[in-house]
Amino acid sequence: MSEHIWLQITSGRGPAECQLAVAKLAGVLEKEARKAGLACEVLDVVEGRERGTALSALLSLDGEGARAFAGRSRGSVLWICPSPVRPGHKRKNWFVGVEMLTPPDSNAAELRLADVVFEAMRASGPGGQHVNKTESAVRATHRPSGLVATAREERSQAMNKKLALARLAVMQAEGAEVAKADAERDRWAHHDALERGRPVRIFEGPSFREKR
């Protein structure tokens, strides 16, 4: 049975090394998906400040087994490598997050754009550090059900809008009644948790080879 999902790779609040890992991982997953017989399209890439880096990447996967394929990389991914950006830097462990999302168009029958109200808001974060000062965060409210989803981790409002809509589709599909009051998902906190958790995949060195 053919499946259609989105796979988001994000550096969260991570430095340039994490952003480089996002770009490398996106390339790896794209190759692996095609090798697995899946159609893979890069929908969006938010570029980082350093050349060849990405704050986030959004991939579209189509085909039989797409969900199972994405599930193998879902969670925290670790790259072990001396910093190629800051020579001599002591840190060698760089984490990125991978999230699987349901594309909003796959739930078009239940979720109509005309029923969704989008609101721009300022992103916020602990301690006032690494906070996006512009109104790029987005709150999406599904008026018929009262479901609310928020996306704030990206610096692009357009990307946050896509993510918020995708999260609404997931809530709608799963019948998340508990989310009616406020289903905001704070990915900043999620990224902090990722660094403390166990990675699902580990890559090593400048060549970004997977540790077996």
N, C-alpha and C positions, 0 to 999 in steps of 0.2 A: 504494500500500500504506500503510495507516494505521500510524503510529508513535506511541509514547508515551515521552516522556522528561521528566526534571526539569532545570530550569535554576536554578542557585544563583548569586545575586549577593551578594558579600560586600565589606565595607569592610576586612576584615583587621584590622590594627592602626591603620588610618587614623583621623584626627580627625573631628570633627563634620561638616566639609565633605565628607569622603568618605562619611559616613553619609547626608548629604543627597543625594549623587549616587546612592547605592544606591536610595533612595526614588524619585528622578526616573527613573532607568533602568528600574526595575521597571514604572513607569507607561508608559514608552515601549515597552518590549518587549511588554507586555500589549496595547496598541493595535495594534502592528505585527503581532502574532500573529493577532489577530482579523481584521485587514485581509487577512492572507494565507490566511484560511479555516481557521485552526487554533482548536481549543478551548483556551482558556487559563484556568487557575485558580490563584489565589494560595493556596498550601498553608500557608504560614507566613511571618510577618514578626516579626523580633526588633527591637523598637523601640530607638532610641538615646535618649540623655538629652535631647537637644534636640527640641523639638516638630517633627514632620514629618520626622524622620530615622529611618533604619533601619540597624542593624548588619548585617543580612542579610535576604534575601528568597528564598523558594523557590517557583518557578513550575512548574506542571505543564502540559505541551504535548501535545495529542493531534491527530493528523491526518496526512494525506499530506504529506511534506516537512518534518516537525517537526524531524528531525535536521539537515537542511541549513539550515533557518531558524536554529536555535540556534547552528550552527557559525559563522555570520557575526558573532556577538558573543562567541564564546568566547575567553577570554584577558584581556588588559588593556584597560580602557576609560578614557579620559582626559576629564575635564571641566576646561576652561579658564575660570576665572571668579574675579574678586576675591572674597575671602571674604565671604559674606553673614552669617556668624556672628561674625567678628572684624574689624570695619572697620579698615582701615589695615594689615592683615597683608600682608607682602610676598609670600607664596607665592600663586600663582594656578593651579597645576597639581595636580589631585586625581585619584587613581587608585582604581579599584575592580576587582575580579576577577570573572570570569564562568566558571563551570564547568558542564559538561554531565554529567549522571548518569543511569544506568539505574535506574528505579524498582525497588525490591526485589520488588514484586508481579508484575512482568513476567517474573521468573525464578523464580516460585513452585515450578515443577516441580523445579528444581535446588536451590533454596535454601529450606529450611523453617525457620521461626522456632524450632521445637523443637530444631534442630541448632545454633543460635547461642547462644553464651554472651556476655553483656555484662558488662563490668567498668568501674566508675567509677574515675577517677584524676584526680589534680591536673594541671592544665595547666601547662606550663613554657615559658619563653622566654628568649632571650638577655639577660643583664644584669639580669634580674629586673624589667624594666619592662613595663608593660601586660600583666602576667600575671594570669590568672584564678586567684584564690586558693582558690576552691571546687572541689569535685570534679565539675566539669561535663564534663570530657573523658571520652570513652568509647572503650574497646577492645572490638571485636567479634571473636570467634573462631568460625570454622565448624569444629566438631569433626570431621566426617567427612574434610575435606580438609586441615585445619590452617591454612587461610588466615586471616590476621589483618588487620583494617583498623582504623584509628584516626581519630577525628574530634575535634579540639580547638579549632577556630577560633571556634566559637560559644559564647556565654555560657549558652545554654540546653542542659541535658543532654538534653532531649527532642529538640531539633534535631540535636545531635551524634549521638544514637542513630540518627536517620533517615539522616544522612549516612554513618555507618559501615556501616549495613546496605546502603545503595545502593552503596557502594564494594565491599563484599563481593560483591554481585550482579555488578558489572562484572568483578571478578577471576574469579568463577566462570564467567561467560560467555566470557571471553577465555582461560581456562585458564592463568592466570598462575602457572606453576610456580615462578618465581623469587621469588614473593611469599610462599611457604610459611613461610620462616623468620621474616620480619617485614615486613609490607607497610605499615608506618606511613607516612602521607603528611603531612608537616609543612607545613600551609598558611601558617604564619607565614613560613617561609623562602620559600614560593612568592609570597607577597604582596610581600616585599622584592624578589624577582626581577622582579615585574611592573613596579615603578617604574623599573627599569633597562631594561626592554624596550620594544619598539615597540607602541603601542596599536593594536588592531584597529579601534576606532571612536573618534572625537573629537567631543565636544559643547562648545558655547561659550555663555557668558553666562548670566544669570539665567533666561532662557527655555528653556535646555537644548536649543538647536537644534543639529542635527548639522552639522559642518563638511564641506563637499563638496569 
